Amino acid sequence: MAESLTVYIVDDDPAVRDSLSLLLSVRGYRTATFASAEDFLAAWRLEWKGCLIADIRMPGMDGLALQREMKRRGIELPVVIVTAHGDVASARAAFKSDAVDFLEKPFDEAGPIAAVDAAFARERERGAREAHDRTRRELLARLTEREREVALLLAEGLHNVEVAERLAISPRTVEVHKARVMEKLGARNLAEIIRVVHGS
């Protein structure tokens, strides 16, 4: 996944965009730059992965407004906020919107690198969670409606006899469905059925 991660830099100052892009590029990071929040949002693609570095003060939509708009649109890229006018209220607002870091200009080379590494770590975790959820949904989709009912009740902690009573079927039929559920989910025991059903 590392190869597919990109640092999206949004800053109205071309000198800042270029210097940040150069700093990250020479360290092996892939970058893409935008002169405004509006340009970034217009270009945004669902398949983009990585993180966003946004200036807090820009004409039009500022960095904090961009962060809020991303949240509203369901854009889950980790965000690093950059400013030459750092203050406690802005930092609090950025972190409240789940920013990874808040960097004050001028910054040394270590700051942006550490922030991007932290953001990429968060992005990899999100990617792993999405892959896990996708696998779980695919496994559950293999079950028939009755098998899904049995799996859900077993995951609630009901025993075979209780499942049979709830569904008005015989305990033997529950056993048959349970065996099919385990086979289709690749589960070796009840704990693994519970893990797939509840996504843990």
LUMFI-644071 format. One record per residue (C-alpha): residue in one letter; chain; z negated, y negated, x negated. Coordinates in Angstrom, 1 decimal. Each point is the difference from the previous one (the first is absolute). Example, Ala and Ser with C-alpha at 12.3 -4.5 7.8 and 13.67 -1.06 7.14 Angstrom:
<rec 'a','A',<-7.8,4.5,-12.3>>;
<rec 's','A',<0.7,-3.4,-1.4>>;
END
This chain:
<rec 'm','A',<0.0,0.0,0.0>>;
<rec 'a','A',<-0.6,-2.3,-3.0>>;
<rec 'e','A',<3.7,-0.5,-0.5>>;
<rec 's','A',<0.5,-1.2,3.6>>;
<rec 'l','A',<-2.8,-2.6,-0.1>>;
<rec 't','A',<1.1,-3.7,-0.3>>;
<rec 'v','A',<-2.0,-3.2,-0.5>>;
<rec 'y','A',<1.3,-2.5,2.6>>;
<rec 'i','A',<-0.7,-3.6,-1.3>>;
<rec 'v','A',<0.0,-2.8,2.5>>;
<rec 'd','A',<-0.4,-3.5,-1.5>>;
<rec 'd','A',<1.8,-3.3,0.6>>;
<rec 'd','A',<-0.3,-0.9,-3.7>>;
<rec 'p','A',<3.0,1.6,-1.9>>;
<rec 'a','A',<-1.9,-0.2,-3.3>>;
<rec 'v','A',<-2.9,2.0,1.3>>;
<rec 'r','A',<2.4,2.5,1.6>>;
<rec 'd','A',<1.9,0.5,-3.2>>;
<rec 's','A',<-3.1,0.2,-2.3>>;
<rec 'l','A',<-1.7,2.5,2.3>>;
<rec 's','A',<3.1,2.1,0.3>>;
<rec 'l','A',<0.6,0.0,-3.7>>;
<rec 'l','A',<-3.7,0.8,-0.8>>;
<rec 'l','A',<0.1,3.0,2.4>>;
<rec 's','A',<3.5,1.1,-0.9>>;
<rec 'v','A',<-0.7,0.3,-3.7>>;
<rec 'r','A',<-3.0,2.2,0.9>>;
<rec 'g','A',<2.3,2.4,1.9>>;
<rec 'y','A',<-0.5,-1.3,3.6>>;
<rec 'r','A',<2.9,-0.5,2.3>>;
<rec 't','A',<0.0,-3.4,1.7>>;
<rec 'a','A',<1.7,-2.0,2.7>>;
<rec 't','A',<-0.4,-3.7,0.5>>;
<rec 'f','A',<0.1,-2.3,3.0>>;
<rec 'a','A',<-0.3,-3.8,0.3>>;
<rec 's','A',<-1.8,0.0,3.3>>;
<rec 'a','A',<-2.0,2.2,2.4>>;
<rec 'e','A',<2.8,-0.4,2.5>>;
<rec 'd','A',<2.6,1.4,-2.5>>;
<rec 'f','A',<-2.2,3.0,-0.7>>;
<rec 'l','A',<-0.5,0.8,3.7>>;
<rec 'a','A',<3.7,-0.4,0.7>>;
<rec 'a','A',<0.8,2.5,-2.8>>;
<rec 'w','A',<-2.8,2.4,0.8>>;
<rec 'r','A',<1.0,3.7,0.3>>;
<rec 'l','A',<-2.3,2.8,1.4>>;
<rec 'e','A',<0.7,2.2,-3.0>>;
<rec 'w','A',<-1.4,-2.6,-2.5>>;
<rec 'k','A',<-3.0,1.2,-2.0>>;
<rec 'g','A',<-2.2,-1.7,-2.6>>;
<rec 'c','A',<-1.9,-3.3,0.4>>;
<rec 'l','A',<0.4,-3.6,0.7>>;
<rec 'i','A',<-1.1,-3.0,-2.2>>;
<rec 'a','A',<0.0,-3.2,2.1>>;
<rec 'd','A',<-0.8,-3.6,-0.8>>;
<rec 'i','A',<-2.5,-1.4,2.3>>;
<rec 'r','A',<1.6,-3.5,0.3>>;
<rec 'm','A',<3.7,-0.1,0.9>>;
<rec 'p','A',<2.1,-2.1,2.3>>;
<rec 'g','A',<0.3,1.6,3.4>>;
<rec 'm','A',<-2.0,3.1,0.2>>;
<rec 'd','A',<-2.7,0.2,-2.6>>;
<rec 'g','A',<-1.4,3.2,-1.7>>;
<rec 'l','A',<-2.9,0.5,2.4>>;
<rec 'a','A',<2.3,-0.5,3.0>>;
<rec 'l','A',<2.5,2.5,-1.5>>;
<rec 'q','A',<-2.9,2.5,-0.4>>;
<rec 'r','A',<-0.9,-0.5,3.6>>;
<rec 'e','A',<3.6,0.4,1.2>>;
<rec 'm','A',<0.4,3.2,-2.0>>;
<rec 'k','A',<-3.0,1.4,1.6>>;
<rec 'r','A',<1.3,-1.0,3.5>>;
<rec 'r','A',<3.4,1.7,-0.8>>;
<rec 'g','A',<-1.7,3.1,-1.4>>;
<rec 'i','A',<1.2,-0.6,-3.6>>;
<rec 'e','A',<-2.6,1.9,-2.0>>;
<rec 'l','A',<0.9,-1.1,-3.5>>;
<rec 'p','A',<-3.1,-0.8,-2.1>>;
<rec 'v','A',<-0.2,-3.8,-0.6>>;
<rec 'v','A',<-1.1,-2.0,-3.0>>;
<rec 'i','A',<-0.5,-3.7,0.7>>;
<rec 'v','A',<0.7,-2.6,-2.8>>;
<rec 't','A',<-1.0,-3.6,0.0>>;
<rec 'a','A',<-0.3,-3.1,-2.2>>;
<rec 'h','A',<-2.5,-1.3,2.5>>;
<rec 'g','A',<-2.6,2.7,0.3>>;
<rec 'd','A',<-2.9,-0.5,2.2>>;
<rec 'v','A',<-2.7,2.2,1.6>>;
<rec 'a','A',<1.3,-0.4,3.6>>;
<rec 's','A',<3.6,1.1,-1.0>>;
<rec 'a','A',<-1.3,2.9,-2.0>>;
<rec 'r','A',<-2.1,1.1,2.9>>;
<rec 'a','A',<2.9,-0.2,2.4>>;
<rec 'a','A',<2.2,2.0,-2.3>>;
<rec 'f','A',<-2.5,2.8,-0.4>>;
<rec 'k','A',<-0.8,0.0,3.7>>;
<rec 's','A',<3.7,0.8,0.5>>;
<rec 'd','A',<-0.4,2.8,-2.5>>;
<rec 'a','A',<1.5,-1.6,-3.2>>;
<rec 'v','A',<-0.3,2.1,-3.1>>;
<rec 'd','A',<-0.7,-2.9,-2.2>>;
<rec 'f','A',<-0.1,-3.8,-0.2>>;
<rec 'l','A',<1.4,-1.5,-3.2>>;
<rec 'e','A',<-0.4,-3.6,-1.1>>;
<rec 'k','A',<2.8,-1.7,-2.0>>;
<rec 'p','A',<0.3,-0.3,-2.9>>;
<rec 'f','A',<-0.8,3.7,-0.6>>;
<rec 'd','A',<0.2,2.1,-3.1>>;
<rec 'e','A',<2.2,3.1,-0.2>>;
<rec 'a','A',<-2.8,2.4,0.8>>;
<rec 'g','A',<-0.7,-1.5,3.4>>;
<rec 'p','A',<3.3,0.8,1.8>>;
<rec 'i','A',<0.4,3.4,-1.8>>;
<rec 'a','A',<-3.5,1.1,1.2>>;
<rec 'a','A',<0.7,-1.3,3.5>>;
<rec 'v','A',<3.3,1.8,0.2>>;
<rec 'd','A',<-1.5,3.2,-1.3>>;
<rec 'a','A',<-2.8,-0.2,2.6>>;
<rec 'a','A',<2.6,-0.8,2.8>>;
<rec 'f','A',<2.2,2.9,-1.1>>;
<rec 'a','A',<-3.0,2.4,0.0>>;
<rec 'r','A',<-0.7,-1.1,3.6>>;
<rec 'e','A',<3.7,0.5,0.9>>;
<rec 'r','A',<0.1,3.5,-1.5>>;
<rec 'e','A',<-3.1,0.9,2.1>>;
<rec 'r','A',<1.8,-1.3,3.1>>;
<rec 'g','A',<3.1,2.0,-0.9>>;
<rec 'a','A',<-2.1,3.1,-0.4>>;
<rec 'r','A',<-1.7,-0.5,3.3>>;
<rec 'e','A',<3.4,-0.6,1.8>>;
<rec 'a','A',<1.3,3.2,-1.6>>;
<rec 'h','A',<-3.1,1.9,1.1>>;
<rec 'd','A',<0.3,-1.3,3.6>>;
<rec 'r','A',<3.7,0.8,0.1>>;
<rec 't','A',<-0.7,3.6,-1.1>>;
<rec 'r','A',<-2.8,0.3,2.6>>;
<rec 'r','A',<2.3,-1.3,2.8>>;
<rec 'e','A',<2.7,2.4,-1.1>>;
<rec 'l','A',<-2.4,3.0,0.0>>;
<rec 'l','A',<-1.4,-0.9,3.5>>;
<rec 'a','A',<3.5,-0.4,1.3>>;
<rec 'r','A',<0.5,3.7,-0.7>>;
<rec 'l','A',<-2.6,1.0,2.6>>;
<rec 't','A',<0.8,0.7,3.6>>;
<rec 'e','A',<-1.9,-2.0,2.6>>;
<rec 'r','A',<-2.4,2.9,0.6>>;
<rec 'e','A',<-0.6,0.5,-3.7>>;
<rec 'r','A',<-0.7,-3.7,-0.4>>;
<rec 'e','A',<-2.6,0.2,2.8>>;
<rec 'v','A',<-1.7,2.9,-1.7>>;
<rec 'a','A',<0.1,-1.7,-3.4>>;
<rec 'l','A',<-1.5,-3.2,1.5>>;
<rec 'l','A',<-2.8,1.9,1.7>>;
<rec 'l','A',<-0.8,2.1,-3.1>>;
<rec 'a','A',<-0.1,-3.2,-2.0>>;
<rec 'e','A',<-2.5,-1.4,2.5>>;
<rec 'g','A',<-2.3,2.9,-1.0>>;
<rec 'l','A',<0.5,2.2,3.0>>;
<rec 'h','A',<-0.2,3.8,-0.5>>;
<rec 'n','A',<2.7,2.3,1.2>>;
<rec 'v','A',<-1.8,0.9,3.3>>;
<rec 'e','A',<-0.6,-3.7,0.7>>;
<rec 'v','A',<3.7,-0.8,-0.7>>;
<rec 'a','A',<1.0,2.9,2.3>>;
<rec 'e','A',<-2.2,-1.4,2.8>>;
<rec 'r','A',<1.3,-3.6,-0.4>>;
<rec 'l','A',<3.7,1.2,0.1>>;
<rec 'a','A',<-0.6,2.8,2.6>>;
<rec 'i','A',<1.5,2.6,-2.3>>;
<rec 's','A',<-1.6,3.1,-1.6>>;
<rec 'p','A',<-1.8,0.0,-3.4>>;
<rec 'r','A',<2.6,2.4,-1.2>>;
<rec 't','A',<2.8,-2.4,0.8>>;
<rec 'v','A',<-2.0,-2.8,-1.8>>;
<rec 'e','A',<-0.1,2.4,-3.1>>;
<rec 'v','A',<3.8,0.4,0.2>>;
<rec 'h','A',<0.6,-3.7,0.2>>;
<rec 'k','A',<-2.6,-0.7,-2.8>>;
<rec 'a','A',<1.9,2.4,-2.3>>;
<rec 'r','A',<3.3,-1.7,0.8>>;
<rec 'v','A',<-1.6,-3.4,-0.6>>;
<rec 'm','A',<-1.3,1.1,-3.4>>;
<rec 'e','A',<3.3,1.4,-1.0>>;
<rec 'k','A',<2.0,-3.1,1.1>>;
<rec 'l','A',<-2.5,-2.4,-1.6>>;
<rec 'g','A',<-0.3,2.1,-3.2>>;
<rec 'a','A',<-3.8,0.0,0.7>>;
<rec 'r','A',<-2.2,2.7,-1.5>>;
<rec 'n','A',<-3.0,-0.7,2.1>>;
<rec 'l','A',<-1.4,-2.2,2.8>>;
<rec 'a','A',<-1.0,-2.8,-2.5>>;
<rec 'e','A',<3.7,-0.4,-0.9>>;
<rec 'i','A',<1.0,-0.1,3.6>>;
<rec 'i','A',<-2.5,-2.8,0.6>>;
<rec 'r','A',<1.3,-1.9,-3.1>>;
<rec 'v','A',<3.6,0.1,1.3>>;
<rec 'v','A',<-0.9,-1.0,3.5>>;
<rec 'h','A',<-2.3,-2.8,-1.0>>;
<rec 'g','A',<2.1,-1.1,-2.9>>;
<rec 's','A',<-2.9,0.1,-2.5>>;
END
